């Protein structure tokens, strides 16, 4: 029997391409071999290969209940993603994974949860929300705070509307309206905690380092312990299986020990995710 090759991708077909904003697209995909499955937990990622160009680690942004179909939401940020943006429905890509750890959803049961996302950081948190909706009675009150620069950069608007109708208090805010029509909040994410009376026991977040630093202050005000604060990191990953060393932070590898980290785990690292 042939030995397993960790670098051999499965073939997936692009079934739809949605332009979220100018530099963020969502690719809906289906595994071409009907015997293949993609069983993942909220927070995990896959390696997406554009054949002849390279591959890039991208979080899955669809429901973990799906086993053959999945979404990846991609921000254009290099040669591989640029090539991916040129692909159309029917195009073939390679998929390795899923890789990494995940959010311990069972340990959140019965608790109030705040999910905080900045920019494209809402993509890896989407499976968290989908999981909660699918098991809504098992969790307490859930807030979703989503912040971005201006309305034209806001993504997942339709998803957030659906989430709001399924028991998630979804709040979107922009730092400025950019002279565009906007029905949501205006301002940074931090003031929204007090404005909307958020009192959570668990925090789940993904976004730019500066935002994570600022919202951590709000978590402290609420009394959330570092062991109940979870960050999704996606910095510098490449191979996905701890071989290349690109994502090393101190003694940790983001692709193997993460990408989900508790705040108390990050406190032990010599290199911080923010200054």
C-alpha angles and dihedrals in degrees: 000000000000115000117246114265111212090198097053111105130214115234118247129184121220106237098178140003120208123190104220093179137328096295104020124075131175116218117200110205141184126203107247096215107069090210091061121091134188105212110178142159126230109280099029125120140207134218109243116204126200101198114241092015110057142257138275134195112248130173119241109248102189136082117296088221090076114088105180103025126056143163130227119193111207134194114205105247111140147354096301096049090043089055090046090054089059093057122102139202108300094031119132126233134174124246129197122182149332093243139178133032128295146216112287094237094174091061090055094059115125092013134110111250134197117198114197124190135175123199113318087355087093089073099071089043094053093084088053091057093043090052092050092049091050089053098028098149091058094064136061126231114329128201126189117200116190123183131184139157102260138343095269089061095050114110136186093036093150092047092051091052090052092046090052089055090052101056102280117122098222119194123182123189135179127201090227135003096228089215090294128127109264129172097185134078124299120217140045123318096248099072090051092074093067095033092057096037095242113184109169136169096204131038125201118183148166128177146097116329095248092055091048090053093051097045091048086068088057091050089054091052089055091050096243109161121233089245089062097049115091128192127191111216124190104171123147098338116158120152097030095215105073098261106109100047094218095126098046114140110180105305093341132090113210092212094051106027092033162325080183114058133173115230092242089057091052091049089066095056120098091217113060126212089228136021 
